[in-house]
């Protein structure tokens, strides 16, 4: 069994949501802050891409493509946890949206 076969995506999202909810700072902005966290994570992807390409001459090459991959995974996890924060039906909402994107992009057949 490979290391990724024992990870259930939606169970993990639910566990992360529960952990964040149990450790959150009280306030009405939980959903907004989880959504804003996406901006931070996307910024880290951009920073890694700049770092892997050496586009900042002062810093040079500071990241690898593996770093970019990890940051993209952080974006995906953060987005799914934010979706779960917005609705307990996150799995169904995501599946329905993915189905519509596939049909729109790949055609109905």
N, C-alpha and C positions, 0 to 999 in steps of 0.2 A: 504494500500500500504506500503510495507516495504521500508526502507530507500534506498536500492540499486536499486529499480525499476525505480526511476526517474533520474538515472544517465545514460546518453547515452555515452558509451565508446568512440566512435570515435568523437562525438561532443566535448567531454571533451579533447581528445587528440588535436584536432584542436584548441580549445581555449587556451590550455596550450602552444602549438606551437606558436600561435599568440602573447601571452603574453611574452614568452621568446624572440621572434623575435623583438618585440617592445622595449624590455628592454635590448637588448644585447649590448656588447661592440663591436664597429666596428672592423672588421677584417675578413680575408678570411677563418678562421679556425672554423667557426660555426659548421659545420658537424663533424669535428674531435673532437671538444670539447664536443659536445653532446654525441658522442660515448664513449669518455673517461670517461664521467660522470658515465657510467655504472660500470666501475671499482670501483669507489668510493662507489656506492650503493651496489655492491656485497661485498665489504669489510665491509660495515656496517652489512650485513647479517651475515658474518663470526663473527664479533665482538659480535653480539647478540647471536649467537649459543654458542660461548665461554662463554658469560655471563650467559646464561640460564643453562649451564652445570657446571658452576663453575670451569672451567678448568684453570683459572688463580688463583693460591692459594693466591696471594697477594690481589686480589680484591674479590674473592668469587663469589657468585651468584649475578649478577647485572642486569639481564634481565629476561623477561618472554617469554613464547612461543607466546604470543600476540605481543610482540616486534619483534620476528622473523617474524611473519606473516606480520606485518606492513612493515618491511624492504623488504620482498619479494615483496610486492605490490609496493613499491618504485622502485624496480628493473624493474618490469613489466611496470609501467608507464614511467619510464625513457627510456626503450627500445622502447616503442611505439612512444614516442615523438622524439627520435633519428631517428627512421624509417621515421616518418613524415618529419623530417628535410631533410632527404636524398631524399625523393620522395613525391610529392603531392598525389600519388596513393597508399599511405601506407595501406589503408584499403584493397584494392584489392591484393596488394603484400602479405600482411599478410594472407588473406583468402586463396590465392593460395598455399602459403607455408604450412599453417596448413592442408590443404587438402592433400598435398603430404606427410606430416609427418603422418597423420592418415592412409593413404593408405599403407605407408611403414610399419607402426607399427601394425595396426589393420587388414590389408588386405583390398582388394577392396570391399568386401561385408559387 
